[in-house]
Amino acid sequence: MSVAKHIELTADSPDSFEEAIKNGVAKAGETVDGITAVWVQGQQALIEDGQVASFRVQMKATFVLKD
């Protein structure tokens, strides 16, 4: 029997939402094994001086617990 767990992540990128997702998964993968999926719950564009400065995503990552 498998049991999965979710963790909440927030990640940024100066380039795109897609890159922010990749950054978050890569960083979480340094300490969490077996990430199988992420669910993007929200997106924000951060503004500085009237321009988009970075892209932020809030997401949940799913991973399977070891037996």
N, C-alpha and C positions, 0 to 999 in steps of 0.2 A: 504494500500500500504506500502511495506517495502522499506527502503533505507539502503544500506550497505556502510560502509566506510573501507578504508585500512589504516593501519599504518605500517611503516617500523621498523623492529627490527634487532638488531645484538646481538647474544648470544654466550657464550663460555661454554665449558666443558672440564675438563682434561681427560675424559673417552671416549667420542664418539660424532659423529654428532647427533645421535638420542637423546642423553642426552642434548646436546646443544639446540635442538629444544624444548624439554620438559622444560628446564630451562627458555627459552625465553617466552614460552606460560604461564608458571606459574607466572613469574614476571609481564608480561603484564596484566594477569588476576587479579592482585591485584588492578589495577586502571581502567581497561576496562571491562565492563560486556558484555556478549554475544558473545565472540569470537567463530566463527563457523568453521573457516578453516585457515590454513597457507600455503603459497606458498614459498617454499625454492628457493631462487634465486641464491644463491652461497654458496660455502663451501671453507674453508681454513684450512689447518693444520699449526699451528704456531710452529716454530722450535727453540729450544734453545740447544746450545752445540751439534748440529748435531742430535738431537733426537726430536721426536714429543712431544711437551709440552702440547698443547691443541688443541681443535677442535672448529672452529668458523663457524657459519652459518649466512647468511643474508637472511631475509625472510620478507614477507608481511603477516600481520594478517588481516583477514576480520571479522568485527562485524556489527551487525544490530543496527541501531540507534533506540532509543526509540521514541514512538509516542508522 
